[in-house]
Amino acid sequence: MATGRTGRIAAAGVAVAGLVGLGLLAAPAGAGAAPELPPVSPEDLVSSVLTADPGAFGGTVELDNALGLPALPGMPQASDGTSTARVWTDGDRRGRVQLPTSNGERTLVSDGQTFWAWDSESRTVTRVPEGEHPQGGPGGPDAANADPAAAATQLLAALRPTSEISVDGTAEVAGRPAYELVLAPAASERTLLREVRVAVDAEHRMPLQLTVLATGSSDPALQLGFTDISFGAQDESLFSFTPPPGATVEDGQAPEGRPGGAPFQGTEPTVVGDGWDTVVVATAPADAAAPGTGELDGDEPSLAQLGTPVSGPWGSGRMISTAVATAIVTDDGRIAAGACRSRS
């Protein structure tokens, strides 16, 4: 992992964040008595989050998805449901993620020299030299999107210039006192989202949980946060990995911006616009975008079978809409997705 706050890690498998154009999606603070904390201004709280370095920690992360999307090719956690992961970091270059799957477990480990990705179902290990892995960290940006701390830090930096920011009291989250930071889109932004809430640890100034709320709904569209967390040195054995007996070991090289051992087969996304109006544009893998039988990866439909038909000067394709995002998949395999409202 990279040093400091950019070195935080978490479970892979939340690629839906990129699909909806936020790059970051989030969860509500947990229930509990509101602790008494010293007052803090919104700007001071944001600044402290962006410069925080909480060091080593370990915890359980829970994702509760209510986006309303069906299962997407290569994105099993895009569909509604709850999933969990365990994450650990030594606060420097080493980290570990354990992500349960339907038939086993996926484990990502960075030991400071090599990134390891273990899939228990296929009994395959992919190893990537640390210097060749994006940002030197296990899971790369996709993994970081599942870590409430890393996700919220990136979110604050991206949305800060186009948001109205406030502190809405305090809460107890994962057993720790936290401030409730709220980002609402400025009047000039045309977004489907009402606000994003970030629960910030009062001592370490590390984001613990996030909430994304759509306009017109009181229920979170997607929830991501720690359910338990411990700060301080973690068990050293967590940051080493030995391939299990009988495992197939493959050498991999991660393209820029993709996690080791899981290269994206289409083009890398480009970002159009900024703030709440951001749109992500990419080209989908050929087998996901092309019309198919609906049997891709067993039960997952192809992208071409989702949504409703649409057309325009850009061509024709299908539109997939939820309360928080709209995505258009063109017939030639392009994808444009974002949380912005139509300007028509």
Secondary structure, DSSP 8 states (H G I E B T S, - for coil): --SGGGG----S--THHHHTT-S--------S---------HHHHHHHHHH----SEEEEEEEEE-S-B--BTTBGGGBSEEEEEEEEE-SSS-EEEEEEETTEEEEEEE-SSEEEEEETTTTEEEEEEGGGSGGGSTTHHHHHTT-HHHHHHHHHHHHGGGEEEEEEEEEEETTEEEEEEEEEE-TT--BSEEEEEEEEETTT--EEEEEEEETT-SSEEEEEEEEEEEES---GGGG-----TT-EEEE----TTS-TT---SSEEEEEES-GGG-EEEEE--HHHHS---S-BTTTB--GGGSSEEEEETTEEEEEEE-SS-EEEEETTSEEEEESB----
